Amino acid sequence: MTSSPFTFTHIPLLHGAGGAYDEAIIFGGIAALLIVLAFLSWKASKGKEQRRKKRKARRNR
């Protein structure tokens, strides 16, 4: 008998395709997606800032 009332069982999330690394594959994919989205957001904000600077410089001529 264990001292903990909870028993942890391995539930294959990818139906056993990745073995014991199912969770790592899923969370790694989510992390990669978040990194790509953060990069695209940063790139878009830099472009927006450059367009704003150009517009401001054109107005000050």
C-alpha positions as CSV (number, residue, x, y, z in Angstrom):
1,M,0.0,0.0,0.0
2,T,1.3,3.4,-0.9
3,S,1.2,6.5,1.3
4,S,-0.3,8.6,-1.5
5,P,-3.9,8.1,-2.5
6,F,-3.1,9.1,-6.0
7,T,-1.5,6.7,-8.5
8,F,0.1,8.2,-11.5
9,T,-0.2,6.2,-14.7
10,H,1.4,7.1,-18.0
11,I,-1.3,8.0,-20.5
12,P,0.0,8.1,-24.0
13,L,-1.1,11.4,-25.6
14,L,0.0,10.5,-29.1
15,H,-1.3,6.9,-28.9
16,G,2.1,5.6,-28.1
17,A,3.8,7.1,-31.2
18,G,6.4,8.9,-29.2
19,G,6.8,6.4,-26.4
20,A,7.7,8.1,-23.1
21,Y,8.3,11.4,-24.9
22,D,4.7,12.2,-25.9
23,E,4.4,15.1,-23.5
24,A,7.8,16.5,-24.5
25,I,6.8,16.4,-28.2
26,I,3.5,18.2,-27.5
27,F,4.9,20.9,-25.2
28,G,7.9,21.4,-27.4
29,G,5.6,22.0,-30.4
30,I,3.5,24.5,-28.3
31,A,6.7,26.3,-27.2
32,A,8.0,26.4,-30.8
33,L,4.7,27.9,-31.9
34,L,4.8,30.5,-29.2
35,I,8.4,31.5,-30.1
36,V,7.4,31.9,-33.8
37,L,4.4,34.0,-32.9
38,A,6.5,36.2,-30.6
39,F,9.1,36.7,-33.4
40,L,6.4,37.6,-36.0
41,S,4.9,40.1,-33.5
42,W,8.2,41.7,-32.8
43,K,9.0,41.9,-36.6
44,A,5.6,43.5,-37.3
45,S,6.1,46.1,-34.5
46,K,9.5,47.0,-35.9
47,G,8.1,47.5,-39.3
48,K,5.3,49.6,-37.9
49,E,7.8,51.8,-36.0
50,Q,9.8,52.3,-39.2
51,R,6.7,53.3,-41.2
52,R,5.8,55.8,-38.4
53,K,9.3,57.3,-38.4
54,K,9.2,57.7,-42.2
55,R,5.7,59.4,-42.1
56,K,6.9,61.7,-39.3
57,A,10.1,62.7,-41.3
58,R,8.0,63.3,-44.4
59,R,5.7,65.7,-42.4
60,N,8.6,67.6,-40.9
61,R,10.1,68.6,-44.3
